[in-house]
């Protein structure tokens, strides 16, 4: 359940950010982010998690086949509600499962890579992926929406937080 709890914590941070933004701010294209919005980055994270959660039931993962749901990038409340639903599902998905992962790395979009993975491995991937996008979101927030209170360690890898903590403890 540890990976599920970490995912829940990340969703909590993303919810805290989303609650502070108006729909206009949430969906505003930011030059700093190459025209992407906070909402677009959050949508991408949620769609990847959705693929992993569906994979728990189907035993199949293909992130290339995600459905882009524009309401997730335009309405912070829809994103918040989706995260709440995902947390509920995560709490029930307690066992690891073997999954078939497919991806396409060719121009024709046909899957040309098939490997065996597990649900827990895919949760780990989604955690790291969410932290990466949270770091990008943080850049946009700090430069464009300074009124938003950003949770501590938002967008910072757990290993980096641990390393910084060990440096602080060494100095004291």
N, C-alpha and C positions, 0 to 999 in steps of 0.2 A: 504493500500500500504506500510505500514511501514515494514512488514516482507519481502516484495519483495525488498525494498531498502537495508535492512540489508544484505540479500542474495547477492544482487548486489555488495555491499561493500566488502563482503568476497571474491566473485569472483575476484574483483579488486585486492585484496591482493594476492590471489593465482596466478593471472595473472602476477603480478609484480615479484613474486618469479620465476615463470616458464620462464619468458623472460630472466632471468639472467643465466639460466642453459643450458648447451649444452645437446643434446639428450643423450650423454654418461653419463653425471652427473645425469640427470633426471632419468635415468633408472638403475643407478648403485646400486646393492644390498649393503646395509649397515649393517655391523655386529651389530652396535649400535641399529638398528631397526629390529633385528632378521632376517636379510636377505631381508627385504622389502626395496623398494626404495622410493624416494620422489614421483616418478610417480605412484607407486602402491597405496600410500595413497591418492593421488589426484584422481586417477581413482575411487577408492572406494567412495569417496565423491561425485563425479560427477554421478556415477551410482545410488546412492541413491537419489540424486536430480532428476535424470531422471525418476525414479519410481514415485516420488511424482508429477512431472509435467505430466506424462502420466495419473496418477490417477485423475488429474483435469478433463481430458476428459472422462475417463472410469468409474469413481467413485469407483475404486478398487485399493487397495494398498497391495503389498506383496513384501517386500524387499528381501525375500529369492529367488525370481524369477528373480533377476536382471541378465542382460547379461554382462558378463565380456568382456570388449573391450580392448584387449591388446595394441592397438594403442594409447589409452589414457595414458597408463603408460610408453610408450616408446618414444613418440614424443611430446615434450612440445607444439609445434604449434598446433597439433590436440587437445590437452587439452584446449589451449587458445581459439581456434575457437569454441569448444564445449561450453565453458563458455559464450562466446559472444552470441551464439544461445540461451542458457538458459536464459540469461538476457533479450533478446527480448521476449521470451515466458512469463517470469515472469511479464513483464510490461503489458501484455494483460490479465493476470489472476488476476483480481482485486476483484472478488467476492469469498466469502468463500463458500464451498460446503461440503455437507455430503458425506463421503467416507466409504466404507467397508474395514477394515484392516484385513488381514489374516497373520498368521505366524505359523511356525512349531517349536515346542519345543520337538519333539520326534525323535527317530532314523530313522523312516521311511520317513521323510521329507513331510509327508502329513500335510496340515494345521490343527492344532488342537486348534487354538485360532482364534476366529473371534469377532471383536469388531467394534463399530461405532466410527469414528473419523471425523475430518474435514480437509480440505485442509490447512487452516491456522495452525492447530495444527501440521500437518506434515511438514509444512515449518519451524515452530519453532523447531521441532525435528531435521530437517536437518541443521538448523543454529547451534544448540548446537553440533551436530555430526561433522560438518565442523570445528568448533572451536577446538574440541577435537583432530581431526586429524591434524589440523594446529599446535597445540602444539607439536605433535609428529614430524611433518615435521620440525618445528623450531629446535628441538633437533638435528636432522640429519644435518640441514644446519649449525648450529653454530659449530658443532664438525667436519664436513667433508668439508664444502664449505664456509669457512670464508669470501670469496670475495663477497658473496651474501648480498646485503643490504636488511635487513628484515624490513618490515613496522612496524611502532609503533603499539603496542598492538596486534601483530600477534599471534594468538594462545592463547590469554588471554580472558577469559569470560568477557562479558560486566559487569556483577555484580562485578567482581574483579576490573576492570578498574574504575568503579564508587566508589567502596570502597577505593581504593588507592587514588583517587582524593579527596575524602572527608577527608582522613587523612592528605593530603598535605594542604588542605584549613584550617584545624583545627590548623596546626602548624604555619601558617602564620598570 
